[in-house]
């Protein structure tokens, strides 16, 4: 089974591909842990949220929230 990937444009308009490492649900919130294909050792944590009726990803940088994610994660 191949890994799921997502592609995003960075702030400079360059296409960046990410590989999904893990998906978690904690406290009724959904998180996705992904690594850029150019640096698979660098895991980034995003939270699904709604903005203007559209689902979007928000980078998690709150230390308390990251601590909960790390406790539940199998990869970090």
C-alpha positions in Angstrom: 0.0 0.0 0.0 1.5 3.4 -1.0 1.6 6.3 1.4 -1.0 9.1 1.0 0.5 12.4 -0.2 -0.7 15.9 -0.4 0.7 18.8 -2.4 0.6 22.4 -1.3 2.0 25.7 -2.5 4.4 27.5 -0.2 4.5 31.2 0.3 6.7 31.6 -2.8 4.3 29.6 -5.0 6.5 26.5 -5.1 4.8 23.1 -5.1 5.8 21.1 -2.0 4.8 17.4 -1.6 4.1 15.9 1.8 3.8 12.3 2.9 1.2 11.5 5.6 2.8 9.7 8.5 -0.1 9.5 10.9 -3.6 10.8 11.5 -4.9 11.3 15.1 -8.1 12.3 16.8 -7.6 13.9 20.2 -10.3 15.8 22.3 -12.7 15.8 19.3 -10.0 17.5 17.1 -8.4 15.8 14.1 -4.7 16.1 13.4 -2.4 15.0 10.6 1.3 14.4 10.9 3.2 14.8 7.6 6.7 15.0 6.3 7.9 16.9 3.3 9.1 14.5 0.6 12.4 16.4 0.5 13.1 15.8 4.2 11.1 12.8 5.5 12.7 13.0 8.9 11.1 16.4 9.6 7.5 15.8 10.8 5.1 18.7 10.8 1.8 18.6 12.8 -1.4 20.2 11.4 -4.9 20.5 12.8 -8.0 20.3 10.6 -10.2 23.4 11.1 -13.0 25.3 9.3 -12.6 28.8 7.9 -15.4 30.4 6.0 -17.1 27.1 5.6 -14.1 25.4 4.1 -11.9 22.8 5.7 -8.3 23.8 6.0 -5.0 22.8 7.8 -3.5 24.9 10.5 0.0 24.3 11.7 0.1 23.3 15.4 2.7 25.4 17.3 1.1 25.4 20.8 3.4 23.5 23.1 0.6 22.2 25.3 -1.3 20.9 22.3 1.9 19.4 20.8 2.6 17.6 24.1 -0.8 15.9 23.9 -0.2 14.9 20.3 3.3 13.5 21.1 1.8 11.4 23.9 -0.7 9.8 21.5 1.5 9.5 18.5 3.3 6.3 17.4 5.8 8.2 15.3 7.0 11.1 17.4 
